[in-house]
């Protein structure tokens, strides 16, 4: 066992063998040996050995624990349940084995069996937790039941009765048990009863979370529309803590609900269960004013009351009744707020919510007013006035962010924008002085200046200013050198490098972000969208692996979380964990990465290192199966991960999100169908009965071609929807979601090529079933397909011609679309070759039969059917074309190596000396990345060329 813990698996196997020689039937040694075998990649041997022990139904703890570990490593948790079922039968009174059995069921989600196991445990050892494990398993049955009626009429009422029994017998001990009772009542929509539980004696046990009782009461009041109670409770809680924002929201919601219902407090008795109720705007106004007065006396400044005042103004405006209640002018209130909190980084995000209370005509005046109260000092008359300390710097930064948000920078012309960029960079470099003592992991105080300058340059780039994008990269790299853990710099660098078509620097940047856990799903798209489309195949494989590793481990990890939740009685977390697991399993990004990863593997290996058939088998792919949950796809991408200070009309909108999801789903459908069509090729190549035989249908082969034809129709439909989408010419904001590769796929002709290739498969299959006699028409059709395919592929190649990087007026311009076209070309030619090898497998037997006939008849001239010549010509054309592309790529490599970037007179002499060195680095990175892409594409094409040479019949 020590050897296994230290990862020395071979020694562990040797030691286990020694032990087994002496004691042939030592179960535990066999299992430990099996673990060693499993970890050295001998899965089959390990499994056989484990089953040998399991068949003996061991009951010793060591063997059971060791087998559990082994089955977990094999991802076979269902075998653990069988193990403990047998153990419990043999040792019926063991509390330990019963609880292991319960947890084994929990791992595989067998809720009914969990319920029974929980009760069996409670009978042996009447401990409360075991009883409630059983109750929770009933709730889980209700959640997972397809039929909602069933869960409301059977599972939940049963759970409720079980808890009530304990309540009546006064056996409720722990907080978790009360939580569970509340959860059941809430799911049964018995809100009144749930409220009584929380407010009653049982509610006193709810102590582990702050305000746990109050929050639960509030939730029930809302469900019951009991606005007087909502209002009174929120009011009471705000008196205790006037900085708790959620209660301001509830307070306002309830006040306006009561006004709309014209509710009046009863004359004699209490206003409500929770005490006094406010039901008029006057009361609300004076309540907020009191909170502000009270805040001015408090020892530390509180933001809540001031923001609540702005929120109230906004709501009153929304209702169209602002002027009667003199709450003050929003502009003045925001100005006062800035004076109080301007030196806090949160000041900008607080005010951002309320800027639409300002009339646009006042924007410039408002910004000027803010600038006037910041203590800035200029060294000389014409110089920029700079802050003397961090406080002043934060205040100034806040104003700059607000200027961007109010669109003041957007309205400037090119010259003004460049002047602002220069000023911001000057402020950025000056601000670095305040951060000299910062650790490497801390951000510099002035980082946002640099980021805002880059945003302005991006505006210029989108307006057609080519040099601006290089300056963006330059400033970001400089920023990163001073603040190496600034994620915003890295994310923006990733986006810009990818837009320029350079993937090489991106992998390193992404891994330095050190994305954890769920982030592989939320921000992974930044990497995987460009991974394989820019020709960095090795890096693409790696980036898909990162993401897939997370998704696959999520399955296993979630089971562990659920088990911990049972152990510690955190019942309300269990449904959340399950929802989390389902959300990840139906993640759009997961489906995309899975599909692209398999296409990539086929591209790199199929018919090169292994046959297409073996590759597909190892991925357990089949054309009939579709494992993507199309109806439940969840878009978990975080599209606002890049900071943006843009005004609403320029920022990413709900509409953009919808469109992006639609585009991603359409593209995924096309890719997934392509993959399934390719996976159908080897299934056709197996021997086919001649046409007149009755057995065709039973063989299952003819149904295979039907599957292929059905998939082809689906592909046509998906392509049509895709084309309609692309015609809308949608532009996302530059920091919004990246567009898919779909538009390029249609415009460069890859799409037409790939669909025609799959139609050709159908024709060849027909020729195969009909035989060569009387098939002149099919042969001619196939001949024409070969001709038009050769033309289309040549046409696709012409779309890849041109320089990838060119120097224009002293600035670099990259052409990432040419690179993407090249990558599409490689993929399309690979599909063409897989289809050709299918043609080859059909035509070869025909040819050898003809040669046999020729020998028998001793005739020198048995006419060769035309299809052979068509095929030969086609293969020769493929060979010539691929050789031409390889030569073209060699040419590109030479040009890329010869590009002397140093000689680029960056005629923009605005660049300071230190900036120049970063510019050099950036251009070097892009050049090297393109060079790398071209090399990898060339290597792959050479391997493909070798496979063409084998196709000469």
PEVENTA-V825028 format. One record per pair of residues at least 12 apart in sequence whose C-alpha atoms are under 6 Angstrom apart, sorted by sequence separation. I is the first residue (numbers start at 1). J is the second residue. D is the distance in whole Angstrom. If there is no record, write none. Layout:
i,j,d
I,J,D
I,J,D
This chain:
i,j,d
34,46,4
68,80,6
102,114,6
118,130,5
182,194,6
494,506,5
562,574,6
16,29,5
142,155,6
234,247,5
292,305,5
476,489,6
291,305,6
102,117,6
118,133,6
431,446,5
118,134,5
16,33,6
84,101,5
138,155,6
234,251,5
428,446,5
454,472,5
800,818,5
31,50,6
115,134,4
13,33,5
231,251,5
258,279,6
428,449,5
800,821,6
115,137,5
428,450,6
800,822,6
13,36,6
81,104,5
231,254,5
135,159,5
255,279,5
424,449,5
425,450,6
111,137,5
9,36,5
227,254,5
520,547,6
59,87,5
191,220,6
111,141,6
175,205,5
175,206,6
421,453,5
28,63,5
35,70,6
443,483,6
233,274,6
232,274,6
229,272,6
232,275,6
232,276,6
441,485,5
229,274,6
232,277,5
588,633,5
587,633,6
588,634,6
586,633,5
587,634,5
588,635,5
749,796,6
343,391,5
586,634,6
228,277,6
544,593,6
348,398,6
343,394,5
343,395,5
886,938,6
342,395,5
623,676,5
623,679,6
666,722,6
622,679,6
623,680,5
243,304,4
613,682,5
691,769,5
690,769,6
691,770,6
652,736,6
783,870,5
779,867,5
786,874,6
810,904,6
810,905,6
522,636,6
522,637,4
522,638,5
405,645,5
407,647,6
404,645,6
405,646,5
405,647,5
534,820,6
533,820,6
535,823,6
501,816,5
500,816,6
467,811,6
176,569,6
536,933,5
535,933,5
502,926,5
504,929,5
502,929,5
474,918,5
474,919,5
107,559,5
